[in-house]
Amino acid sequence: MCSCSRGSGRMLCYVVSKVSAAAQGYFHDDFLKHFVCKVSRRAPLINRGYYVRWKAVDHCLKQFFHATQSCSRRQILSLGAGFDSLYFRLHAEGALGGVTVFEVDFPEVARRKAALINSNTCLKDMLPDRETVSNQQTNAVFIRSGHYNLIGVDVRKEQEVEVTLSGAGLQWDAPTLVLSEVVLTYMETQWSDAVIGWAAKLLPQSVFVMYEQIHPDDPFGRVMQNHFLKLNSTIHALKQYPDTVTGLCLPQGWEKCVCLDMNQFYFDLLLEDERQRVEGLEPFDEFEVRKPP
Ligand SMILES: C[S@@+](CC[C@H](N)C(=O)[O-])C[C@H]1O[C@@H](n2cnc3c(N)ncnc32)[C@H](O)[C@@H]1O
């Protein structure tokens, strides 16, 4: 997990795993289940991994909400949002406090998500003022509503991104949390560098939270690499930036970059009570853990 700051400041399988962790009580999200056909139960180790990922992203979101609470205009820009339920669960928690959420994914993914939302009473009732807009020129698909916007655009295409997001109402000078959770590493590094660069350039008051794999050569890293090899899918950034993504962010215009591996997050930032709660949910005998020194 890495966050950079400036100024003052195989898609469905991911959802299925998040739904599994939520169903086992690792975290609370009543909306993820609306984005899958069937709720399946994953192995305890996978549930716990998804919990730590979810908790780390949530931690960054809550820090951002706290740091910007006095600002009247605040935004979350989620790049490669897929079928994540972020807006709906934060809205239900009452945590958004006027923050506007912009979710971006490829047009075909955004179109499927828009169709899903429009056909689901629970989800569409949470967007009473929504309109579905289709931009013929850029092939972008929108759901546009007061505090939720779903946009179909390839994030590698900077000019299209700028035009489309401006059209959707993104305010480039407002405090913004840019989120990319397991997205950039699927791109060749010239493209992930470019995305990180346009975000730094276009959003002068922002923090970029990214969650990606590091340490390809530890036992877990090797399992993951073999898995992606079988899927014929390369994890590009991992080759070039195996330990941290500091080298990825700073040359692209970010002023500061902090990287945390998930063991550090689990042991250093979670309270003992919360760790005990989680470890009591589905005890398992063996797991490898690299405690921070
Ligand atoms: C592994 S999924 C993660 C989804 C979501 N961030 C989550 O954590 O649940 C990666 C997502 O990134 C999207 N994506 C990858 N490259 C993209 C690009 N160039 N432009 C827009 N979306 C992209 C994919 O379509 C997919 O929905």
PDBQT file of the ligand as one rigid body, heavy atoms in Angstrom, charges set to zero:
ROOT
HETATM    1  C1  LIG A 301      -8.483  -6.258 -10.288  1.00  0.00    +0.000 C 
HETATM    2  S1  LIG A 301      -9.777  -5.185 -10.695  1.00  0.00    +0.000 S 
HETATM    3  C2  LIG A 301      -9.891  -4.209  -9.218  1.00  0.00    +0.000 C 
HETATM    4  C3  LIG A 301     -11.240  -3.556  -9.067  1.00  0.00    +0.000 C 
HETATM    5  C4  LIG A 301     -11.378  -2.674  -7.811  1.00  0.00    +0.000 C 
HETATM    6  N1  LIG A 301     -10.374  -1.642  -7.789  1.00  0.00    +0.000 N 
HETATM    7  C5  LIG A 301     -11.315  -3.515  -6.561  1.00  0.00    +0.000 C 
HETATM    8  O1  LIG A 301     -10.320  -3.479  -5.844  1.00  0.00    +0.000 OA
HETATM    9  O2  LIG A 301     -12.299  -4.238  -6.275  1.00  0.00    +0.000 OA
HETATM   10  C6  LIG A 301      -8.942  -4.081 -11.835  1.00  0.00    +0.000 C 
HETATM   11  C7  LIG A 301      -9.882  -3.088 -12.498  1.00  0.00    +0.000 C 
HETATM   12  O3  LIG A 301      -9.115  -2.122 -13.217  1.00  0.00    +0.000 OA
HETATM   13  C8  LIG A 301      -9.757  -1.848 -14.437  1.00  0.00    +0.000 C 
HETATM   14  N2  LIG A 301      -8.782  -1.313 -15.388  1.00  0.00    +0.000 N 
HETATM   15  C9  LIG A 301      -7.601  -1.881 -15.765  1.00  0.00    +0.000 A 
HETATM   16  N3  LIG A 301      -6.987  -1.096 -16.678  1.00  0.00    +0.000 NA
HETATM   17  C10 LIG A 301      -7.782   0.000 -16.861  1.00  0.00    +0.000 A 
HETATM   18  C11 LIG A 301      -7.694   1.151 -17.688  1.00  0.00    +0.000 A 
HETATM   19  N4  LIG A 301      -6.655   1.328 -18.516  1.00  0.00    +0.000 N 
HETATM   20  N5  LIG A 301      -8.696   2.070 -17.640  1.00  0.00    +0.000 NA
HETATM   21  C12 LIG A 301      -9.770   1.874 -16.817  1.00  0.00    +0.000 A 
HETATM   22  N6  LIG A 301      -9.901   0.795 -15.999  1.00  0.00    +0.000 NA
HETATM   23  C13 LIG A 301      -8.923  -0.139 -16.028  1.00  0.00    +0.000 A 
HETATM   24  C14 LIG A 301     -10.298  -3.225 -14.868  1.00  0.00    +0.000 C 
HETATM   25  O4  LIG A 301     -11.309  -3.133 -15.859  1.00  0.00    +0.000 OA
HETATM   26  C15 LIG A 301     -10.808  -3.764 -13.532  1.00  0.00    +0.000 C 
HETATM   27  O5  LIG A 301     -12.130  -3.392 -13.272  1.00  0.00    +0.000 OA
ENDROOT
TORSDOF 0
